Amino acid sequence: MVAAMSRALNLALALLFPVSWFAPLLRAGLLPVFGLSEISVISGLQSLWKSDAVLALVVTFCAVFAPMMKVLGRALRDFGLLDVRAEPALAVLGKLAMADVFLIALYVVIVKGVGLATVEVAWGLYLFTALILISLFLRSPK
């Protein structure tokens, strides 16, 4: 029963991660009077690639590849298609996936601290964070 639920939850993560990449994480704008633009993982990465390719590469890995590689690796493990010895690598991928949530939180704190911009958290940030946390605590059935 627990194994089936774990497998189903992991497969749900594989479907929901791409949704979370396009969901609005933040609404940001210069001063409240100019309106707010929605920022998603994908739109943020597009902007970052234009300004700093090295940082964009790191954030792309942490935001897109690490979570999906962990979830897909866990799915392969759950269905007996990946050796148990891969578990430490999946754990490392889970920790790397959390790095981008930290970067987003840091961005919000810095921008709000300056006081020139308005930043509002949107529903996609909660979805993305929840998916990362669920993937961190999800264990493979033995």
C-alpha positions as CSV (number, residue, x, y, z in Angstrom):
1,M,0.0,0.0,0.0
2,V,2.7,2.5,1.0
3,A,4.9,1.4,-2.0
4,A,2.0,2.0,-4.4
5,M,1.3,5.4,-2.9
6,S,5.0,6.4,-3.0
7,R,5.1,5.4,-6.7
8,A,2.0,7.3,-7.5
9,L,3.2,10.4,-5.7
10,N,6.5,10.3,-7.5
11,L,4.8,10.0,-10.9
12,A,2.6,12.9,-9.9
13,L,5.8,14.9,-9.2
14,A,7.1,14.0,-12.7
15,L,3.9,15.5,-14.2
16,L,3.7,18.6,-11.9
17,F,7.3,19.8,-12.1
18,P,6.9,21.0,-15.7
19,V,3.7,22.8,-14.7
20,S,5.6,24.5,-11.8
21,W,8.3,25.8,-14.2
22,F,5.7,27.9,-16.1
23,A,3.6,28.9,-13.1
24,P,4.1,32.4,-11.8
25,L,6.5,32.4,-8.9
26,L,6.6,36.1,-8.2
27,R,4.9,39.3,-9.4
28,A,7.5,42.1,-9.5
29,G,7.6,45.7,-10.6
30,L,9.4,49.0,-10.1
31,L,7.3,50.8,-7.5
32,P,3.7,49.9,-7.1
33,V,2.4,52.4,-9.7
34,F,4.0,50.7,-12.7
35,G,2.2,47.4,-12.5
36,L,3.6,44.0,-11.8
37,S,5.2,41.4,-14.2
38,E,4.8,37.7,-13.5
39,I,8.1,35.8,-13.2
40,S,8.2,32.0,-13.7
41,V,11.1,29.7,-13.5
42,I,11.3,29.7,-17.3
43,S,10.9,33.4,-17.8
44,G,13.5,34.0,-15.0
45,L,15.9,31.6,-16.7
46,Q,15.4,33.3,-20.1
47,S,16.3,36.7,-18.5
48,L,19.3,35.2,-16.7
49,W,20.7,33.5,-19.8
50,K,20.9,37.0,-21.4
51,S,22.8,38.6,-18.6
52,D,24.9,35.8,-16.9
53,A,25.3,32.5,-18.7
54,V,27.3,30.8,-15.9
55,L,24.8,31.6,-13.2
56,A,22.0,30.7,-15.6
57,L,23.6,27.3,-16.1
58,V,23.8,26.6,-12.4
59,V,20.2,27.8,-11.8
60,T,18.9,25.8,-14.8
61,F,20.5,22.7,-13.4
62,C,19.2,23.3,-9.9
63,A,15.7,24.4,-11.0
64,V,15.0,22.1,-13.9
65,F,17.4,19.2,-14.3
66,A,18.2,18.2,-10.7
67,P,14.5,17.8,-9.6
68,M,13.5,16.0,-12.7
69,M,16.6,13.7,-12.7
70,K,15.8,12.9,-9.1
71,V,12.1,12.2,-9.7
72,L,12.8,10.1,-12.9
73,G,15.7,8.3,-11.1
74,R,13.3,7.5,-8.2
75,A,10.7,6.2,-10.6
76,L,13.3,3.9,-12.2
77,R,14.3,2.8,-8.8
78,D,10.7,2.2,-7.7
79,F,10.0,0.0,-10.7
80,G,13.3,-2.0,-10.3
81,L,15.0,-0.5,-13.3
82,L,17.8,1.3,-11.4
83,D,20.2,-0.2,-8.9
84,V,20.0,0.6,-5.2
85,R,23.5,1.9,-5.4
86,A,22.1,5.0,-7.2
87,E,20.3,6.2,-4.0
88,P,23.2,8.5,-2.8
89,A,23.2,10.2,-6.2
90,L,19.5,10.8,-6.0
91,A,19.9,12.3,-2.5
92,V,22.5,14.7,-3.8
93,L,20.2,15.7,-6.6
94,G,17.5,16.4,-4.1
95,K,19.8,18.7,-2.1
96,L,20.8,20.6,-5.3
97,A,17.2,21.0,-6.2
98,M,16.6,23.0,-3.0
99,A,19.3,25.5,-3.9
100,D,17.0,27.4,-6.4
101,V,14.3,27.9,-3.8
102,F,16.9,29.5,-1.6
103,L,17.9,31.8,-4.5
104,I,14.3,32.9,-5.0
105,A,13.9,33.6,-1.3
106,L,17.1,35.6,-1.3
107,Y,15.9,37.6,-4.3
108,V,12.6,38.5,-2.5
109,V,14.4,39.6,0.6
110,I,17.0,41.7,-1.2
111,V,14.4,43.4,-3.5
112,K,12.0,44.1,-0.6
113,G,14.9,45.4,1.5
114,V,15.8,48.0,-1.2
115,G,12.2,49.3,-1.2
116,L,12.3,50.5,-4.8
117,A,10.5,47.5,-6.2
118,T,7.3,45.6,-5.3
119,V,7.5,41.9,-5.1
120,E,4.6,39.6,-4.4
121,V,4.8,35.9,-4.0
122,A,2.5,34.0,-6.5
123,W,1.0,30.5,-6.3
124,G,3.7,28.9,-8.4
125,L,6.3,29.5,-5.8
126,Y,4.2,27.5,-3.3
127,L,3.7,24.8,-5.8
128,F,7.4,24.6,-6.8
129,T,8.5,24.6,-3.2
130,A,6.0,22.0,-2.2
131,L,7.1,19.7,-5.1
132,I,10.8,20.1,-4.1
133,L,10.0,19.3,-0.4
134,I,7.8,16.3,-1.3
135,S,10.6,15.0,-3.5
136,L,13.1,15.4,-0.7
137,F,11.0,13.4,1.8
138,L,9.7,10.8,-0.6
139,R,11.5,7.4,0.0
140,S,11.7,4.6,-2.4
141,P,9.8,1.5,-1.4
142,K,12.1,-1.3,-0.2
